[in-house]
């Protein structure tokens, strides 16, 4: 089993709605009403049509695993860090989200495994998404 | 008119401390000019590719005491930069904007007493906003970012770690014959499999070296090249392709790279087929990069890169000699100048013990970002239309 070792992230004006929702356990993505298309949270224009009319919209928070890596834990300068698993999750709406997959067995991972997005709050950080393999 | 590479200058590379990127760059360009039989005063164009540290730029002109420079720019296409610089130099010469263009890569990321892994700690960015989410999750430095690409290829096509290892072993076999290579000790597949995991599935011996130093080349017209000191290396064709991997369900990230477009474009411009390529000098920041580039250039079918490299095709005596100087994995890491410099050496027939007999058509790749940016060159010792 692996743990979560997320770095702290702070908000800016653009991301404030995302992190407000994250604190409530809701995942927001960028959505184009004119194109009915979804894009990743950082998108400034639509990922598929390049439409500019993006707004925040709540996503289902579910998807499946596209790929992953396991970073082995290290002992360095007497500081021990645990193994971490980082995955790219394709959300049901289409966008990809790179998240840590805490408390998963790396040997059990496979492309297509269902993932549910949750949130954790590292010290000094906004709430950040993580993926729970289900 | 067409262009040719007429000068090659390489500094000492590797764990070389106490010198700045600018100092390395000046030495490399001076050596390249001397190699060509030119003086620094003959150079009227300069393209500068700083590495990750960005410690040098177009102000290198001042360090070289150059005056009245006709084309001058910092080129930053990451690992695709060397190929890009040759392309822009060739076009500048073709357009009459310049006569003799120097192209240089220089970087000094290694610091004495510090680990190589400290040289490229990942993107230095403030953790602000949603753009920081992948970084905060741990996709920081190149190994983990390439690891997710390699894992996707493995899961899709059945590619294995042992097949990545075959790339590392072949590179080391070539490096053993290259006096300039940093790593020349014998390497076995067992060594590869026993090397520590950096970011699964990539092990230590799947990763390139980190080097201080500089490499420069000089480009001029084919006509002028014929009057100079070294055998010209003619630029037959080129291409660029930058896939733009969107974070979305149709992304080919990890499966298809820019090589799939820039390779055929370069071959078409050169007027040759992939089957006519004698030598491959490929950007090998990781073993996986070599494998996927071979697929995308068409040396084997998509998804069959693993079997292809495991066949021994790349190694000395193999059917497809590749990275004959040892590449970035075993020789030195000068971004795209690593494959380009070896291409020039082989095309000239100056590779000594590792010289490949058939070297009429040499294909050179440059890969930057995480497979995001790609350039291709087709080089030959013969003038185009031979």
Interface residues (C-beta under 8 A of the other chain):
Chain A: X5 X6 X7 X8 X9 X10 X11 X12 X14 X15 X18 X39 X40 X41 X42 X43 X47 X48 X66 X67 X68 X69 X70 X71 X72 X84 X86 X87 X88 X90 X94 X95 X96 X97 X98 X99 X100 X106 X110 X111 X125 X128 X129
Chain B: X127 X128 X129 X130 X131 X132 X133 X134 X135 X136 X137 X138 X139 X144 X147 X148 X149 X151 X152 X155 X156 X196 X197 X198 X199 X200 X201 X202 X246 X247 X248 X249 X250 X251 X254
